[in-house]
């Protein structure tokens, strides 16, 4: 059988490409469908699953991705070969509409064979945490950042274009059977092994009309997907979930965020205490042989340290508290927080309490690490640099997750070792700035917030979405009698952005395109309080995402003895702070910020 095509038949190379592509497609589609079904079952808390289910889903997704990459390169080779070969003409070319439909389907097939695996590949490269592609060239792509927004867009595109490929494939098969069974011509036989030749019809359709038709089909399905909410910028509105959490077969949904935490004044500090002003706390583990790194957005450290050791050889002490639900571990965050792993719903906090000793040029924090209610001795070596009243420290330690009951005993899917690392900058308490300092004062009357709620409301696709910040603090100085400048007091509010829960769109809201909690973990509001004829005003500056703007918050205040209740809300334009796109078609520009709280007068105590 000749290798090359002619005007009346296909050659051996074209036939090989055709049937190899068919075999790969008919393999990759069921793999993806079965893997998705297992992943959905694993994410359903009502369905019991095991570590073996997670490993099986990851295996199937790796197969699906690897074969998808093979399809991509086979399609490129097939197209390159076809460009240098004559194309046997259609046997029904004189039937105008039937021929146009056949050529359109061919364009859809060729285009989809490139676009479907490419969109899936970009989705894979943009995520952190995945079932890996089995090849030696890495998991990333040039010019593709690790971005939830990019992964979201191309994940949905992969799904929509897969439907297009599936529809085109069914039409292609139906057309071949129609030619073979009804028309009884040689269209199908020309692609079978052998040397079947057939004279094309004297009239052949042009390629331009079929290409335009194919482009219109792609535009229609992508536009339809957008209309159905597949590309809603703050998360899925409908459609198939293609996030890498499925590729990793997440074991459960993320736990609901706790109610607003009790807000208290910081404890008084001794002269040898240090206040952390900046820092990161994270971990690294291995999944399917690939390193994955994550960070905790909400943690605090109480540190005492002196350069000179005491009589017991101790230089100080450290007490670290970590909010487990604040972990961000790429697309497998839900899995990590689920009951099989950290179980954040049952065990919301982790604790590390240790004494600080010196070992030569290195410091060591020797103490106890408690996770999931399991306490284990841990020694954390770290480097420390002192510059006057400023200190920088960093260190890491490797622990076995199984000692804390995290994950299965088997390590084929998730490795046993977890590296915990930290970096921080701290100031000696005697030289640290007052976190509650403000531009105004109202005598020595202070208030402790006992209970409160801070939240926002946004509009997406015309529907309202409300969310709350679980971690925020308010430092309040207030007197019913104004000072000489007519000011009743001051307030400073610090909000941990990563503690926001905004329903199903939380991860997108915290992503780089919106609040960018990784780069800008905190928002602050510093203001003076004044009383007007209609109520109270907090007038000052609001800082979000590194942007500081004048901000006025009207609020109602009711004081009964030493108890006060306050509530208020104000509307801001998210675009002023660089949150989201300037366009407002999907997400409205206005964001309503609201709060209510109950506070107790402390009289400076």
C-alpha positions as CSV (number, residue, x, y, z in Angstrom):
1,X,0.0,0.0,0.0
2,X,1.6,3.4,-1.0
3,X,2.6,5.7,1.8
4,X,1.3,8.9,0.1
5,X,-2.2,10.0,-0.8
6,X,-3.5,10.5,-4.3
7,X,-6.6,12.2,-5.6
8,X,-8.5,8.9,-5.5
9,X,-7.2,7.2,-2.3
10,X,-5.6,7.6,1.1
11,X,-2.0,6.4,1.7
12,X,-0.7,4.2,4.5
13,X,0.5,7.2,6.6
14,X,-2.8,9.0,6.5
15,X,-4.7,5.8,7.4
16,X,-2.3,5.1,10.3
17,X,-2.8,8.7,11.7
18,X,-6.6,8.3,11.3
19,X,-6.9,5.0,13.2
20,X,-4.3,5.9,15.8
21,X,-6.2,9.1,16.6
22,X,-9.5,7.2,16.8
23,X,-8.0,4.7,19.2
24,X,-6.6,7.4,21.4
25,X,-9.8,9.4,21.5
26,X,-12.0,6.4,22.3
27,X,-9.6,5.6,25.1
28,X,-9.2,9.1,26.6
29,X,-12.9,10.0,26.7
30,X,-14.1,7.1,29.0
31,X,-11.0,7.6,31.2
32,X,-11.9,11.2,31.8
33,X,-15.6,10.3,32.4
34,X,-14.9,7.5,34.9
35,X,-12.2,9.6,36.7
36,X,-14.7,12.5,37.1
37,X,-17.3,10.1,38.5
38,X,-14.9,8.8,41.1
39,X,-13.8,12.3,42.0
40,X,-17.4,13.5,42.4
41,X,-18.1,10.5,44.6
42,X,-15.0,11.2,46.7
43,X,-16.1,14.8,47.2
44,X,-19.6,13.8,48.3
45,X,-19.5,13.5,52.1
46,X,-22.4,11.1,52.0
47,X,-20.4,8.5,50.1
48,X,-17.8,6.5,52.0
49,X,-14.4,6.5,50.2
50,X,-10.9,5.2,50.9
51,X,-7.3,6.1,50.1
52,X,-7.6,3.5,47.3
53,X,-10.4,5.5,45.7
54,X,-8.2,8.6,45.7
55,X,-5.3,6.7,44.2
56,X,-7.5,5.2,41.6
57,X,-8.9,8.6,40.6
58,X,-5.4,10.1,40.4
59,X,-4.2,7.2,38.3
60,X,-7.1,7.6,35.8
61,X,-6.6,11.3,35.6
62,X,-2.9,10.8,34.9
63,X,-3.7,8.4,32.2
64,X,-6.3,10.8,30.8
65,X,-3.8,13.7,30.7
66,X,-0.9,11.7,29.3
67,X,-3.0,10.3,26.5
68,X,-4.4,13.8,25.9
69,X,-0.9,15.1,25.4
70,X,-0.2,12.2,23.0
71,X,-3.3,13.2,21.0
72,X,-2.1,16.8,20.8
73,X,1.2,15.8,19.2
74,X,-0.3,13.1,17.0
75,X,-2.8,15.7,15.7
76,X,0.0,18.2,15.0
77,X,2.0,15.5,13.1
78,X,-1.2,14.5,11.2
79,X,-1.9,18.1,10.2
80,X,1.7,18.6,9.1
81,X,1.5,15.5,7.0
82,X,-1.9,16.5,5.5
83,X,-0.6,19.9,4.5
84,X,2.0,18.3,2.1
85,X,-0.4,15.7,0.6
86,X,-3.2,15.8,-1.9
87,X,-6.6,15.2,-0.3
88,X,-8.8,12.6,-2.0
89,X,-12.0,14.4,-3.1
90,X,-15.5,13.7,-1.7
91,X,-17.5,11.1,-3.5
92,X,-20.7,13.3,-2.9
93,X,-19.1,16.6,-3.6
94,X,-21.9,17.5,-6.0
95,X,-24.4,17.4,-3.0
96,X,-23.8,20.9,-1.8
97,X,-25.2,20.9,1.7
98,X,-24.1,17.4,2.5
99,X,-20.6,18.1,1.3
100,X,-20.4,21.4,3.3
101,X,-21.5,19.5,6.4
102,X,-18.8,16.9,5.9
103,X,-16.1,19.5,5.4
104,X,-17.3,21.4,8.4
105,X,-17.1,18.3,10.6
106,X,-13.6,17.7,9.3
107,X,-12.5,21.2,10.3
108,X,-14.1,20.7,13.7
109,X,-12.3,17.4,14.2
110,X,-8.9,18.7,13.2
111,X,-9.3,21.9,15.3
112,X,-10.7,20.1,18.3
113,X,-7.9,17.6,18.3
114,X,-5.5,20.5,18.9
115,X,-7.7,22.8,21.1
116,X,-9.1,20.2,23.5
117,X,-5.8,18.7,24.7
118,X,-4.2,22.1,24.6
119,X,-6.8,23.7,26.9
120,X,-6.6,20.8,29.3
121,X,-2.8,21.1,29.3
122,X,-2.9,24.8,30.2
123,X,-5.5,24.1,32.9
124,X,-3.1,21.4,34.3
125,X,-0.1,23.7,34.1
126,X,-1.9,26.6,35.9
127,X,-2.9,24.5,38.9
128,X,-0.9,23.5,42.0
129,X,-1.6,19.9,43.0
130,X,-2.4,17.5,40.3
131,X,-2.3,14.0,39.0
132,X,0.9,14.4,36.9
133,X,1.4,13.9,33.2
134,X,3.6,10.8,32.8
135,X,6.6,12.2,30.9
136,X,10.0,13.6,31.7
137,X,9.5,17.2,30.6
138,X,7.9,18.6,33.7
139,X,4.3,19.8,34.5
140,X,4.5,23.5,33.6
141,X,4.2,25.4,30.4
142,X,6.0,28.5,29.3
143,X,4.0,31.7,29.8
144,X,1.4,29.9,31.9
145,X,1.3,31.1,35.5
146,X,0.1,29.2,38.5
147,X,-3.2,31.0,38.6
148,X,-6.7,29.9,39.8
149,X,-8.3,32.3,37.3
150,X,-6.3,30.9,34.4
151,X,-7.0,27.3,35.5
152,X,-10.7,28.1,35.8
153,X,-10.9,29.6,32.3
154,X,-9.1,26.9,30.5
155,X,-10.7,24.1,32.6
156,X,-14.1,25.3,31.5
157,X,-12.9,25.7,27.9
158,X,-11.6,22.2,27.9
159,X,-15.1,20.9,29.0
160,X,-16.9,22.9,26.3
161,X,-14.6,22.0,23.5
162,X,-14.7,18.4,24.6
163,X,-18.4,18.5,23.9
164,X,-17.7,20.0,20.5
165,X,-15.2,17.2,19.8
166,X,-17.7,14.6,20.9
167,X,-20.5,16.0,18.7
168,X,-18.2,16.2,15.7
169,X,-17.0,12.7,16.3
170,X,-20.5,11.3,16.4
171,X,-21.4,13.2,13.2
172,X,-18.3,11.9,11.5
173,X,-19.1,8.3,12.5
174,X,-22.7,8.7,11.4
175,X,-21.6,10.2,8.1
176,X,-19.2,7.2,7.4
177,X,-22.0,4.7,8.2
178,X,-24.4,6.6,6.0
179,X,-22.0,6.4,3.1
180,X,-21.4,2.7,3.7
181,X,-24.9,1.5,4.4
182,X,-27.2,3.8,2.5
183,X,-25.1,5.3,-0.3
184,X,-23.0,2.1,-0.7
185,X,-20.1,4.1,-1.9
186,X,-16.3,3.7,-1.1
187,X,-16.0,6.6,1.4
188,X,-15.4,4.3,4.4
189,X,-13.5,1.6,2.5
190,X,-11.0,4.2,1.3
191,X,-9.8,4.6,5.0
192,X,-9.7,0.8,5.7
193,X,-6.5,-1.2,5.1
194,X,-6.0,-2.0,1.4
195,X,-5.8,-0.1,-1.8
196,X,-9.4,1.0,-2.4
197,X,-9.7,3.8,-4.9
198,X,-12.7,5.8,-5.9
199,X,-13.2,8.6,-8.4
200,X,-14.2,11.9,-6.6
201,X,-17.3,13.8,-7.8
202,X,-16.5,16.4,-10.4
203,X,-17.7,19.2,-8.2
204,X,-16.0,19.7,-4.8
205,X,-16.9,22.1,-2.0
206,X,-14.5,25.0,-1.2
207,X,-12.7,25.0,2.1
208,X,-13.4,28.6,3.1
209,X,-17.2,28.1,3.7
210,X,-16.6,25.0,5.8
211,X,-13.9,26.8,7.8
212,X,-16.2,29.7,8.5
213,X,-18.9,27.3,9.5
214,X,-16.6,25.5,11.9
215,X,-15.5,28.8,13.5
216,X,-19.1,29.8,14.0
217,X,-19.8,26.5,15.7
218,X,-16.8,27.1,18.1
219,X,-18.0,30.6,18.7
220,X,-21.5,29.5,19.4
221,X,-20.6,26.8,21.9
222,X,-18.1,29.0,23.8
223,X,-20.5,31.9,23.8
224,X,-23.3,29.6,25.0
225,X,-21.0,28.3,27.8
226,X,-20.3,31.9,28.8
227,X,-24.0,32.7,28.8
228,X,-24.7,29.7,31.0
229,X,-22.1,31.0,33.5
230,X,-19.2,28.8,32.8
231,X,-16.8,31.7,32.7
232,X,-18.4,33.6,35.7
233,X,-15.2,35.2,37.1
234,X,-15.8,34.3,40.7
235,X,-16.3,30.6,40.3
236,X,-18.5,27.9,38.7
237,X,-22.2,28.7,38.1
238,X,-22.9,25.5,36.3
239,X,-21.3,22.8,34.2
240,X,-18.8,20.1,35.0
241,X,-16.3,20.7,37.7
242,X,-12.9,20.4,36.1
243,X,-10.7,21.8,38.8
244,X,-7.6,20.0,39.8
245,X,-9.3,19.2,43.1
246,X,-11.0,16.5,41.0
247,X,-7.7,15.5,39.4
248,X,-6.5,14.9,43.0
249,X,-9.8,13.4,44.0
250,X,-10.5,15.6,46.9
251,X,-11.9,13.6,49.7
252,X,-14.4,16.2,51.0
253,X,-15.7,19.7,50.7
254,X,-14.0,22.4,52.6
255,X,-15.5,22.9,56.1
256,X,-17.7,25.9,56.7
257,X,-15.9,28.8,58.2
258,X,-16.4,29.3,62.0
259,X,-18.5,32.1,63.3
260,X,-16.7,35.4,63.9
261,X,-14.0,34.7,66.5
262,X,-14.0,36.4,69.9
263,X,-12.0,39.6,69.6
264,X,-9.9,40.8,72.4
265,X,-7.2,43.3,73.2
266,X,-3.6,41.9,72.9
267,X,-2.2,40.7,76.1
268,X,0.3,43.0,77.8
269,X,3.9,42.1,76.9
270,X,7.1,42.0,78.9
271,X,10.2,43.8,78.0
272,X,11.8,40.7,76.4
273,X,8.7,40.0,74.3
274,X,8.6,40.4,70.5
275,X,5.8,41.4,68.2
276,X,5.7,39.7,64.8
277,X,5.2,42.4,62.1
278,X,5.5,40.2,59.0
279,X,5.9,36.5,58.2
280,X,4.8,33.4,56.4
281,X,4.1,29.9,57.7
282,X,3.8,27.1,55.1
283,X,4.3,23.5,54.4
284,X,5.5,21.3,51.5
285,X,4.5,17.7,50.8
286,X,4.7,15.2,48.0
287,X,1.7,14.0,46.0
288,X,2.2,11.4,43.3
289,X,5.9,12.2,43.4
290,X,5.4,15.9,42.9
291,X,6.2,18.6,45.4
292,X,3.2,20.8,46.5
293,X,3.6,23.9,48.7
294,X,1.0,25.8,50.7
295,X,0.7,28.5,53.2
296,X,-1.5,29.3,56.3
297,X,-3.1,32.8,56.1
298,X,-4.1,32.9,59.7
299,X,-1.5,32.2,62.5
300,X,-0.1,34.1,65.5
301,X,3.1,33.8,67.4
302,X,3.8,34.9,71.0
303,X,7.6,35.2,71.4
304,X,9.8,36.0,74.3
305,X,13.6,36.0,73.7
306,X,16.8,37.3,75.3
307,X,20.3,37.0,73.9
308,X,21.6,35.9,77.3
309,X,20.3,32.5,78.5
310,X,18.7,32.1,81.9
311,X,19.9,29.8,84.6
312,X,18.3,26.8,82.8
313,X,20.0,27.6,79.6
314,X,16.8,28.9,77.9
315,X,16.8,32.0,75.7
316,X,13.1,32.3,75.6
317,X,9.8,30.7,74.6
318,X,7.5,30.6,71.6
319,X,3.8,29.8,71.4
320,X,2.4,29.5,67.8
321,X,-1.3,29.1,67.1
322,X,-2.5,28.2,63.6
323,X,-6.0,28.3,62.1
324,X,-6.1,25.1,60.0
325,X,-8.9,26.3,57.8
326,X,-6.7,29.2,56.6
327,X,-4.5,26.7,54.7
328,X,-4.2,27.3,50.9
329,X,-2.7,24.3,49.2
330,X,-3.6,25.0,45.5
331,X,-6.5,23.0,44.1
332,X,-6.2,20.3,46.8
333,X,-7.1,22.6,49.6
334,X,-10.5,21.0,50.1
335,X,-8.9,17.6,50.3
336,X,-6.3,18.7,52.8
337,X,-8.9,20.3,55.1
338,X,-11.2,17.3,54.9
339,X,-11.8,14.6,57.6
340,X,-9.2,12.2,56.2
341,X,-6.5,14.8,56.5
342,X,-6.3,17.9,58.7
343,X,-10.0,17.6,59.6
344,X,-10.3,21.3,60.1
345,X,-14.0,21.1,61.1
346,X,-13.2,19.0,64.2
347,X,-9.7,20.3,64.9
348,X,-9.7,23.9,63.9
349,X,-6.4,24.9,65.6
350,X,-2.8,23.6,65.6
351,X,-0.4,24.6,68.4
352,X,3.4,24.6,68.8
353,X,4.7,25.5,72.2
354,X,8.5,25.4,72.7
355,X,11.5,26.6,74.6
356,X,14.2,28.4,72.7
357,X,17.8,27.1,73.2
358,X,21.0,27.7,71.4
359,X,23.1,25.1,69.7
360,X,26.3,26.8,68.5
361,X,25.3,29.3,65.8
362,X,21.8,27.9,65.4
363,X,18.8,28.3,67.6
364,X,16.4,25.4,68.3
365,X,12.8,25.6,69.4
366,X,12.3,22.4,71.5
367,X,8.7,21.7,72.3
368,X,5.4,20.0,71.4
369,X,3.5,20.2,68.2
370,X,-0.2,19.5,68.4
371,X,-2.3,18.7,65.3
372,X,-5.6,17.0,65.1
373,X,-5.4,16.5,68.9
374,X,-2.2,14.5,68.6
375,X,0.8,16.0,70.4
376,X,4.4,15.0,69.3
377,X,7.8,16.3,70.4
378,X,9.4,18.5,67.7
379,X,12.7,20.3,67.5
380,X,12.7,23.2,65.0
381,X,16.1,24.6,64.2
382,X,16.1,28.2,62.9
383,X,18.5,31.0,62.1
384,X,18.1,34.3,63.9
385,X,19.5,37.7,63.0
386,X,19.2,40.6,65.5
387,X,19.5,44.2,64.4
388,X,18.7,46.5,67.3
389,X,15.0,46.0,68.1
390,X,14.3,44.1,64.9
391,X,14.8,40.4,64.4
392,X,14.4,38.1,61.4
393,X,14.1,34.4,61.7
394,X,13.6,31.4,59.4
395,X,13.6,27.7,59.7
396,X,12.1,24.4,58.7
397,X,11.5,20.9,60.1
398,X,10.3,17.6,58.6
399,X,7.5,15.7,60.3
400,X,5.7,12.5,59.5
401,X,2.0,13.3,58.8
402,X,1.1,9.8,60.0
403,X,2.2,10.6,63.5
404,X,-0.6,13.1,63.7
405,X,-3.3,10.9,62.1
406,X,-3.2,12.9,58.8
407,X,-4.1,10.8,55.8
408,X,-3.7,7.0,55.3
409,X,-0.7,5.0,56.4
410,X,0.1,4.2,52.8
411,X,2.3,6.7,51.0
412,X,1.8,5.8,47.3
413,X,-0.5,8.8,46.8
414,X,0.6,11.3,49.4
415,X,4.2,11.0,50.9
416,X,4.7,10.6,54.6
417,X,7.1,13.5,55.1
418,X,5.8,17.1,55.4
419,X,8.2,20.0,55.6
420,X,7.0,22.8,57.8
421,X,8.8,26.1,57.2
422,X,8.5,29.7,58.4
423,X,10.0,33.2,57.9
424,X,9.2,36.2,60.1
425,X,10.2,39.7,61.1
426,X,9.6,40.8,64.6
427,X,10.2,43.9,66.7
428,X,11.0,44.0,70.4
429,X,7.8,44.9,72.3
430,X,9.4,48.0,73.9
431,X,10.2,49.3,70.4
432,X,7.2,48.0,68.5
433,X,4.6,50.4,67.2
434,X,1.2,50.3,68.9
435,X,-1.1,48.3,66.8
436,X,-4.0,50.4,68.0
437,X,-2.4,53.8,67.6
438,X,-4.5,56.3,65.8
439,X,-4.5,59.9,64.9
440,X,-7.0,60.8,67.6
441,X,-7.4,60.1,71.3
442,X,-10.3,60.2,73.7
443,X,-8.8,60.1,77.1
444,X,-8.2,56.8,78.6
445,X,-11.5,55.2,77.9
446,X,-11.0,51.9,76.0
447,X,-13.4,49.3,74.8
448,X,-12.9,45.5,74.3
449,X,-14.9,43.9,71.5
450,X,-16.7,40.8,73.0
451,X,-18.6,39.7,69.9
452,X,-18.9,40.9,66.4
453,X,-19.4,40.4,62.7
454,X,-17.7,42.0,59.7
455,X,-18.9,41.1,56.3
456,X,-19.4,42.2,52.7
457,X,-22.1,41.8,50.0
458,X,-21.4,41.8,46.3
459,X,-23.5,41.3,43.1
460,X,-22.5,38.6,40.6
461,X,-24.5,38.0,37.4
462,X,-27.3,40.0,39.0
463,X,-27.5,37.9,42.1
464,X,-26.4,39.0,45.6
465,X,-23.6,37.1,47.4
466,X,-22.8,37.8,51.1
467,X,-19.7,36.8,53.0
468,X,-18.0,37.3,56.3
469,X,-14.4,37.7,57.6
470,X,-13.8,35.1,60.4
471,X,-10.6,36.9,61.6
472,X,-10.5,40.6,62.4
473,X,-9.7,42.8,65.4
474,X,-10.8,46.2,66.5
475,X,-9.0,48.6,68.8
476,X,-11.4,51.2,70.1
477,X,-10.9,54.3,72.2
478,X,-14.2,56.2,72.8
479,X,-15.7,58.7,75.1
480,X,-19.2,60.1,75.1
481,X,-17.7,63.5,75.7
482,X,-15.8,64.9,72.7
483,X,-12.3,66.4,73.1
484,X,-11.3,69.9,72.3
485,X,-11.2,69.0,68.6
486,X,-14.7,67.7,68.7
487,X,-13.5,64.1,68.4
488,X,-15.0,61.3,70.5
489,X,-12.3,58.8,69.9
490,X,-10.5,56.5,67.4
491,X,-10.7,53.1,65.9
492,X,-8.3,50.8,64.2
493,X,-9.6,47.7,62.4
494,X,-7.3,45.0,61.1
495,X,-8.8,42.3,58.9
496,X,-7.2,39.0,57.7
497,X,-8.3,38.8,54.1
498,X,-7.7,35.1,53.9
499,X,-10.4,34.5,56.5
500,X,-13.1,35.6,54.1
501,X,-15.8,33.1,53.3
502,X,-18.0,34.0,50.3
503,X,-19.8,30.8,49.5
504,X,-18.7,28.8,46.5
505,X,-16.7,31.8,45.1
506,X,-14.4,32.1,48.1
507,X,-11.3,30.9,46.4
508,X,-11.8,33.1,43.4
509,X,-12.4,36.2,45.6
510,X,-9.2,35.6,47.4
511,X,-7.2,35.0,44.2
512,X,-4.8,37.4,42.4
513,X,-7.5,39.0,40.2
514,X,-9.6,40.1,43.2
515,X,-8.4,40.5,46.8
516,X,-5.1,38.8,46.2
517,X,-4.8,37.5,49.8
518,X,-1.4,35.9,49.2
519,X,0.2,39.3,48.3
520,X,-2.0,41.5,50.5
521,X,-3.0,39.4,53.5
522,X,-4.4,42.3,55.6
523,X,-6.8,45.2,55.2
524,X,-6.8,48.1,57.7
525,X,-9.1,50.9,58.6
526,X,-7.8,53.8,60.8
527,X,-10.3,56.5,61.7
528,X,-11.4,59.1,64.2
529,X,-14.9,59.0,65.6
530,X,-17.2,62.0,65.7
531,X,-20.8,62.5,66.6
532,X,-23.3,64.2,64.3
533,X,-26.9,65.1,64.6
534,X,-28.0,61.8,62.9
535,X,-25.4,59.4,64.4
536,X,-21.7,58.7,64.5
537,X,-19.0,58.8,61.8
538,X,-15.7,56.9,61.6
539,X,-13.6,59.1,59.2
540,X,-10.2,57.9,58.2
541,X,-8.4,55.8,55.7
542,X,-9.2,52.3,54.3
543,X,-6.3,50.2,52.9
544,X,-7.1,47.2,50.7
545,X,-4.7,45.5,48.3
546,X,-2.1,48.1,49.0
547,X,-4.4,51.0,48.0
548,X,-5.2,53.6,50.7
549,X,-8.2,55.9,50.2
550,X,-10.3,58.2,52.4
551,X,-13.2,56.4,53.9
552,X,-16.2,57.4,56.0
553,X,-18.3,54.8,57.8
554,X,-21.6,56.0,59.4
555,X,-22.8,53.8,62.3
556,X,-25.3,53.6,65.0
557,X,-24.2,53.4,68.6
558,X,-26.1,52.5,71.7
559,X,-24.4,52.6,75.1
560,X,-25.9,51.2,78.3
561,X,-23.5,51.5,81.2
562,X,-20.3,49.7,80.3
563,X,-21.9,47.8,77.4
564,X,-22.1,49.2,73.8
565,X,-23.6,47.9,70.6
566,X,-22.7,49.3,67.3
567,X,-23.6,48.6,63.7
568,X,-23.2,50.2,60.3
569,X,-22.6,49.7,56.6
570,X,-21.2,51.7,53.7
571,X,-20.9,51.1,49.9
572,X,-17.5,51.3,48.2
573,X,-16.4,50.8,44.6
574,X,-14.2,47.7,44.3
575,X,-12.5,49.2,41.3
576,X,-11.0,52.0,43.4
577,X,-8.9,49.4,45.2
578,X,-8.0,47.4,42.1
579,X,-10.3,44.5,43.0
580,X,-11.5,42.7,39.8
581,X,-11.9,44.1,36.3
582,X,-13.1,47.5,35.5
583,X,-16.0,46.0,33.6
584,X,-19.1,45.3,35.7
585,X,-21.0,42.9,33.4
586,X,-20.4,39.9,35.7
587,X,-19.4,41.4,39.0
588,X,-21.0,44.6,40.1
589,X,-18.8,47.6,41.0
590,X,-20.4,48.3,44.4
591,X,-19.4,46.3,47.5
592,X,-21.4,46.8,50.7
593,X,-19.2,46.6,53.8
594,X,-21.2,46.0,57.0
595,X,-20.4,45.3,60.7
596,X,-22.1,44.9,64.0
597,X,-20.4,44.4,67.4
598,X,-20.9,44.3,71.2
599,X,-18.2,45.8,73.3
600,X,-17.4,46.3,77.0
601,X,-15.8,49.4,78.6
602,X,-12.4,48.5,80.1
603,X,-11.5,52.0,81.4
604,X,-7.9,51.5,80.3
605,X,-7.5,48.1,82.1
